[in-house]
Amino acid sequence: MSSLYEEMGGRATFEDLVSHFYALVSTDPILRPMYPEEDLKGAAERLLMFLEQYWGGPTTYSEQRGHPRLRMRHAPFAIGEAERDVWLKH
């Protein structure tokens, strides 16, 4: 039995999704300031690993970073309705 991750197209699908998302984030006036890195590559890699694991793919995220603890990891950022809505739109 294949996982949902595999049924969705595996790594290539998630790489495309994350690449598209960060292409939009890189020019977004609301979200871009939340990513202080000159290069969004690290954030993109973390999101890719998280999404792959969440949808039944490799568990690389937990192996490298431990439990996701999303609230803790995002607590330093001022995320309001505007930020949420733009993030979901992308």
C-alpha positions in Angstrom: 0.0 0.0 0.0 1.4 3.4 -1.0 1.4 6.4 1.3 -0.4 9.6 0.5 3.0 11.1 0.0 3.7 8.7 -2.8 0.2 9.0 -4.3 0.7 12.8 -4.5 3.9 12.3 -6.5 6.5 12.1 -3.9 9.5 14.4 -3.4 9.1 16.1 -6.8 5.6 17.3 -6.0 6.7 18.8 -2.6 9.8 20.4 -4.1 7.6 22.1 -6.7 5.2 23.2 -4.0 7.9 24.6 -1.7 9.7 26.2 -4.6 6.6 28.0 -5.8 5.7 29.1 -2.2 9.1 30.6 -1.5 9.3 32.3 -4.9 6.1 34.2 -3.8 7.4 34.8 -0.2 10.7 36.2 -1.6 8.8 39.2 -3.0 5.9 39.5 -0.5 6.0 42.7 1.5 4.3 41.1 4.5 6.0 37.7 4.7 9.5 38.5 3.5 10.5 40.5 6.6 9.8 37.3 8.7 12.7 35.6 7.0 15.9 37.4 7.9 18.2 35.2 5.9 19.6 36.6 2.7 18.8 33.3 1.2 15.5 31.5 1.8 17.1 28.1 1.1 17.3 27.0 4.7 13.6 27.8 5.3 12.6 26.1 2.1 14.6 23.0 3.1 12.9 22.9 6.5 9.4 23.3 5.0 10.1 20.6 2.4 11.2 18.1 5.1 8.2 19.0 7.3 5.7 18.6 4.5 7.3 15.3 3.3 7.1 13.8 6.8 3.5 15.2 7.5 2.2 13.5 4.3 3.8 10.1 5.0 7.2 10.5 3.3 10.7 10.4 4.8 11.0 11.3 8.5 14.1 13.5 7.9 12.6 16.5 9.6 12.3 14.7 13.0 15.6 13.0 12.5 17.4 16.3 12.0 15.3 18.7 14.1 13.3 16.7 16.5 9.6 17.2 17.2 8.2 20.0 15.0 6.8 22.0 17.9 5.3 24.5 15.5 4.0 26.9 18.1 7.4 27.1 19.8 9.2 27.6 16.6 6.9 30.3 15.4 6.4 32.1 18.7 9.1 34.8 18.0 7.2 36.0 15.0 4.3 38.4 15.0 1.7 36.4 13.0 -1.6 38.0 12.8 -4.6 37.7 10.5 -2.8 39.5 7.6 0.3 37.2 7.8 -1.9 34.1 8.1 -4.0 35.1 5.1 -1.1 35.9 2.9 0.7 32.7 3.9 -2.3 30.6 3.0 -2.9 32.5 -0.2 0.6 31.6 -1.4 
